[in-house]
Amino acid sequence: MTDYDVSEDIEAVVEDTDLPRRLKDEVYSTVEARDGVTAEQADQIARAVETRYLDTRVDPLDPVGTVSAQSIGEPGTQMTMNTFHYAGVAEIDVTQGLPRLIELVDARKTPDTPMMTIHLEDEYATDREKAHEVVWQIEATKILALGDISTNVADMVVSIDLNEDTLEERMIAPDEVAGIIEDELGVQTNQQGTVIEFGPEQPSYRELLQLVEQLREIVFKGIEDITRVVIRKEQLEEGEEFVLYTEGSAFGDVIEIEGVDASRTTSNNIHEIRKNLGIEAAREAIIEETMDTLEEQGLGDVNVRHLMLVADIMTNNGEIESIGRHGISGSKESVLARAAFEVTVNHLLDAAIHGEVDDLNGVTENVIVGKPIKLGTGDVDLRMGSMAGEAEPEASD
């Protein structure tokens, strides 16, 4: 049964069509929005949608790969080469334009500017204080954010003067800071109130400076990979709520934090999404990220189905593969197709050494040797046979 408030007759005529569920739901919502629609009218609407849907399907033997490559590549020549501020968040830089598109199709392990968009749930989304509690659970807190460091060379001592307001805001106690320093640096600390002192076991100026450098790198709270979090109030479909934007990405760690809405939180690192949510989620992320990159450049009229095809090719074996010579193009069965892409001599030499055979099944290899490509009419063989009921011609001696 449908969730929409329509009669059984209307539901019956819509369900009788060959439309996918998404389009059936759109028909239901259209009918529900208009009072007094009869079953006959609903049938006419559904049949008209079905006709349009069937007409827009790709014909057999259509060169969808070539068309997709052209449809993405041609607008791609108009893309800029710059890194811009993230839309609406001036404090965060994120790679956009052509560099971002290249990052996606190359399936880079780590983006140049990893970032996350973190949505919150319940009171965390509407209460700024609660939202800040999540911020301090995520943002990496280092010693310079908690207080001032000074070195006493005469006494061979490093002294930290912690800021009480910052400690209270980030919900961390001075003895916790001292304990983390002891664990990380292997030194004995002397804590008096908000002042912590420690030094090397043997008097050594070099060791003193090394301790200071190591101290600067310790993460006292939050996630090491996330260097900064920006909090913004935004108007969303659910109403006004706080949204967090991060510099750095740690998807698996963030979605386990209390107050984070894991169902809406996203990362621009497709490999993290693959690791934590699976290959289908990674496929969706590739489509969304590619579409967003094109739309940001004013190229949103590229049909999403071309991007879906690219995402399907990149993820169809359960892992994320790049498009280039280290991925899909380099693993094609055809020797000539591999050689036509990059490192031509290497591919031809390896194929000759191993005695590989090219069956000339694809587009590229047939173009190279001057044969008709096996697409459209090029992949149809016509043979003349006898009509039904007629006797077969006798073979002559």
C-alpha positions in Angstrom: 0.0 0.0 0.0 1.1 3.5 -0.7 1.6 6.1 2.1 -0.3 8.7 0.0 -4.0 9.6 0.6 -5.5 8.3 -2.6 -8.3 6.0 -3.5 -7.8 2.3 -4.1 -8.9 2.8 -7.8 -6.2 5.4 -8.4 -3.6 3.3 -6.6 -4.5 0.3 -8.8 -4.1 2.2 -12.1 -0.8 3.7 -11.0 0.6 0.4 -9.7 -0.4 -1.2 -13.0 2.3 0.8 -14.9 5.9 -0.1 -15.6 7.2 3.0 -13.8 9.9 2.7 -11.2 8.9 3.4 -7.5 10.3 6.9 -7.5 8.1 8.0 -10.5 5.0 6.3 -9.1 5.5 8.2 -5.8 5.7 11.5 -7.9 2.4 10.6 -9.6 0.8 9.9 -6.2 2.0 13.2 -4.8 0.7 15.1 -8.0 -2.7 13.4 -7.7 -2.9 14.1 -4.0 -2.1 17.8 -4.5 -5.1 18.2 -6.8 -8.6 17.6 -5.4 -11.2 15.7 -7.3 -8.9 13.7 -9.6 -10.8 10.7 -10.9 -9.3 7.2 -11.5 -9.6 7.8 -15.3 -7.7 11.1 -15.0 -5.1 9.4 -12.8 -4.8 6.6 -15.4 -4.2 9.2 -18.1 -1.5 11.0 -16.0 0.2 7.7 -15.2 0.2 6.5 -18.8 1.6 9.8 -20.1 4.4 9.6 -17.5 5.0 6.0 -18.5 5.2 6.9 -22.2 7.7 9.7 -21.5 9.7 7.4 -19.3 9.9 4.6 -21.9 10.8 7.1 -24.6 13.8 8.5 -22.6 15.3 5.1 -21.9 18.6 4.4 -23.8 18.2 2.3 -26.9 20.1 -1.0 -27.2 23.6 -0.7 -28.6 23.8 3.0 -27.7 27.4 4.2 -27.0 26.6 5.4 -23.4 30.2 5.4 -22.3 31.4 7.6 -25.2 28.4 10.0 -24.7 29.0 10.2 -21.0 32.7 11.0 -21.5 31.9 13.8 -24.0 29.1 15.1 -21.8 31.4 15.5 -18.8 34.6 16.3 -20.6 33.3 19.2 -22.7 31.8 21.3 -19.8 34.9 20.3 -17.8 37.0 22.5 -20.2 35.2 25.5 -18.7 36.1 24.8 -15.1 38.4 26.9 -13.1 41.6 25.7 -11.5 41.3 27.5 -8.1 40.7 26.6 -4.5 37.8 28.6 -3.2 36.3 29.3 0.2 33.6 26.8 1.1 30.2 28.1 0.1 28.9 30.3 2.9 31.8 29.5 5.3 34.6 32.1 4.7 36.9 30.5 7.2 37.3 27.2 5.5 39.1 26.6 2.2 38.0 23.6 0.1 39.2 22.4 -3.3 36.6 23.0 -6.1 36.5 23.2 -9.8 38.7 21.1 -12.0 41.2 20.0 -9.3 38.3 18.6 -7.3 36.9 16.8 -10.3 40.3 15.2 -11.0 40.6 14.2 -7.3 37.3 12.3 -7.6 37.9 10.5 -10.8 41.5 9.7 -9.7 40.0 8.3 -6.4 42.7 10.0 -4.3 43.1 8.4 -0.9 43.1 11.8 0.8 41.6 15.0 -0.7 43.8 18.1 -0.8 41.3 19.8 1.6 39.4 17.1 3.5 36.3 18.5 5.2 33.1 17.3 6.8 29.6 18.7 7.1 28.2 17.5 10.5 24.5 17.7 11.3 23.3 17.4 14.9 20.3 15.8 16.4 17.7 16.7 19.1 18.7 19.6 21.4 22.3 19.6 20.1 20.9 21.1 16.8 19.0 24.0 18.4 21.0 24.8 21.6 24.3 26.6 20.9 25.8 25.5 24.2 25.0 21.9 23.4 26.4 22.3 19.9 29.6 23.6 21.4 29.9 20.5 23.5 30.0 18.5 20.3 32.5 20.9 18.8 35.0 20.3 21.6 34.6 16.5 21.2 35.6 16.9 17.6 38.1 19.7 17.2 41.7 18.7 18.1 42.7 20.7 21.3 46.4 21.3 21.5 48.4 23.0 24.3 48.5 26.4 22.7 44.7 26.5 22.8 44.7 25.8 26.6 47.4 28.2 27.8 50.9 29.7 27.4 54.2 27.8 27.3 57.5 29.2 28.6 61.0 27.7 29.1 63.4 28.4 31.9 66.8 27.4 30.5 68.6 28.1 33.8 66.4 25.6 35.7 65.8 23.3 32.6 62.0 23.5 33.1 59.1 23.9 30.8 56.3 25.8 32.4 52.6 25.8 31.2 50.2 28.5 32.4 46.7 27.2 31.7 43.7 29.5 31.1 40.9 28.7 33.5 38.1 29.9 31.2 39.4 27.8 28.3 39.7 24.7 30.5 36.1 25.2 31.7 34.8 25.9 28.2 36.5 22.8 26.8 35.6 20.7 29.8 39.1 19.5 30.7 40.8 19.7 34.1 44.4 20.7 34.8 45.2 17.3 36.3 43.9 15.7 33.1 46.3 17.8 31.1 49.2 16.9 33.4 48.3 13.2 33.2 48.3 13.3 29.4 51.7 15.0 29.3 53.2 12.3 31.5 51.7 9.5 29.4 52.8 11.1 26.1 56.2 12.5 27.0 57.3 10.0 29.7 58.2 12.8 32.1 57.3 13.7 35.7 55.1 16.8 36.0 54.6 19.2 38.9 51.1 20.7 38.9 50.1 23.6 41.1 46.6 24.8 40.3 46.7 25.8 36.6 50.5 25.8 36.4 52.3 22.7 35.2 56.1 22.3 35.1 58.3 19.5 33.9 61.8 19.0 32.3 64.2 16.4 31.0 65.7 13.8 33.3 69.2 15.0 32.6 70.0 18.7 32.1 70.1 19.1 28.3 69.2 22.2 26.2 68.5 20.0 23.2 66.2 17.7 25.1 64.4 20.7 26.6 63.6 22.0 23.1 62.5 18.6 21.9 60.1 18.3 24.8 58.6 21.7 23.9 58.2 20.6 20.2 56.6 17.3 21.2 54.3 19.1 23.7 52.9 21.3 20.9 51.8 18.2 18.9 49.9 16.4 21.7 46.1 16.3 21.2 44.5 16.7 24.7 40.9 16.5 23.5 39.1 15.9 20.2 40.2 14.1 17.0 43.7 14.6 15.8 42.8 14.8 12.1 40.3 17.6 12.6 42.2 20.8 13.1 39.2 23.3 13.2 35.4 23.3 13.5 33.2 26.2 12.4 29.7 26.3 13.7 26.9 28.0 11.8 23.1 28.4 12.2 21.3 27.5 9.0 17.8 27.3 7.7 17.1 23.7 6.6 13.9 21.8 5.7 13.6 20.7 9.4 13.9 24.4 10.5 16.7 26.5 11.9 19.6 24.4 13.3 23.3 24.5 14.0 25.6 22.8 11.4 29.3 22.1 11.9 31.9 22.4 9.2 35.4 20.9 9.8 38.9 21.3 8.4 40.0 17.7 8.2 38.0 14.5 8.1 37.5 11.5 10.4 34.1 10.2 9.4 34.2 6.9 11.5 35.1 8.7 14.7 32.7 11.6 14.3 29.5 9.6 13.6 30.0 7.8 17.0 30.0 11.0 19.0 26.8 11.7 21.0 24.7 14.5 19.4 25.9 13.9 15.9 23.2 12.9 13.4 25.0 10.1 11.5 22.3 9.8 8.9 22.9 13.3 7.5 26.6 13.8 8.3 28.9 13.7 5.2 32.6 13.8 4.3 34.3 14.8 1.0 36.6 11.8 1.5 35.0 9.0 -0.5 37.4 6.3 0.9 36.3 7.1 4.4 32.6 6.7 3.4 33.5 3.4 1.7 35.2 2.2 4.8 32.5 3.1 7.3 29.2 2.8 5.2 30.1 0.5 2.4 30.5 0.7 -1.4 26.9 1.8 -2.2 27.3 4.8 0.0 30.6 5.6 -1.6 28.9 5.4 -5.1 26.3 7.9 -3.9 29.1 10.1 -2.5 30.9 10.1 -5.9 27.7 11.1 -7.7 26.8 13.8 -5.2 30.4 15.3 -4.9 30.8 15.3 -8.8 27.4 16.9 -9.3 28.0 19.5 -6.6 31.4 20.3 -8.2 29.8 20.9 -11.6 26.8 22.9 -10.2 29.2 25.2 -8.3 30.9 26.0 -11.6 27.5 26.7 -13.3 27.6 23.4 -15.2 24.6 21.8 -13.4 22.8 20.9 -16.7 25.1 17.8 -17.1 22.6 14.9 -16.8 23.2 13.0 -13.6 23.0 9.7 -15.4 26.4 10.3 -17.0 27.8 10.8 -13.5 26.0 7.7 -12.3 27.7 5.6 -15.1 31.1 6.9 -14.0 30.3 6.1 -10.4 29.1 2.6 -11.3 32.3 1.8 -13.3 34.4 3.1 -10.4 32.7 1.0 -7.7 31.2 -2.1 -9.5 33.8 -4.6 -8.1 33.2 -3.6 -4.5 36.3 -1.3 -4.2 36.8 2.3 -5.4 38.9 2.3 -8.6 40.4 5.3 -10.3 39.6 6.0 -14.0 43.3 6.4 -14.9 46.1 3.9 -15.9 46.4 2.6 -12.3 42.7 1.7 -12.3 40.0 1.1 -14.9 41.9 2.3 -18.1 45.0 0.3 -17.1 43.0 -2.9 -16.5 41.1 -3.1 -19.7 41.3 -6.4 -21.6 42.2 -4.8 -24.9 45.9 -4.1 -25.4 45.2 -1.3 -27.9 42.8 0.4 -25.5 45.3 0.4 -22.7 48.1 1.6 -25.1 45.9 4.4 -26.4 45.5 5.9 -22.9 49.0 6.3 -21.5 52.5 4.7 -21.5 51.9 3.3 -25.0 55.2 1.6 -25.5 55.1 -0.2 -22.1 51.7 -1.7 -22.8 52.6 -2.8 -26.3 56.0 -4.3 -25.1 54.4 -6.2 -22.2 51.6 -7.5 -24.5 54.2 -8.7 -27.0 56.3 -10.4 -24.3 53.3 -12.2 -22.9 51.7 -13.0 -26.3 48.4 -11.2 -25.6 45.6 -11.3 -28.2 43.3 -8.3 -28.8 39.8 -9.5 -29.8 38.8 -5.9 -31.0 35.6 -5.8 -29.0 35.6 -2.2 -27.8 35.4 1.2 -29.4 39.0 2.4 -29.1 40.7 -0.6 -30.6 38.3 -0.7 -33.6 38.9 3.0 -34.3 42.7 2.4 -34.2 42.6 -0.5 -36.7 40.0 1.2 -38.9 37.1 -1.2 -38.4 33.5 -0.3 -37.7 32.9 0.0 -34.0 30.6 -2.6 -32.4 27.9 -0.2 -31.4 24.6 0.8 -33.0 24.4 -0.6 -36.5 28.0 -1.7 -36.3 27.0 -4.5 -33.9 24.1 -5.8 -35.9 24.5 -8.7 -38.3 21.8 -9.2 -41.0 21.3 -12.6 -42.5 18.9 -13.6 -45.2 16.9 -16.7 -44.4 13.8 -18.4 -45.7 10.3 -17.2 -44.8 8.2 -19.3 -42.5 6.5 -22.1 -44.3 8.7 -22.0 -47.4 10.9 -24.9 -48.3 14.7 -24.4 -47.7 16.5 -24.2 -51.1 18.3 -27.4 -51.9 22.0 -27.4 -51.8 23.6 -27.7 -55.3 26.2 -30.3 -56.0 
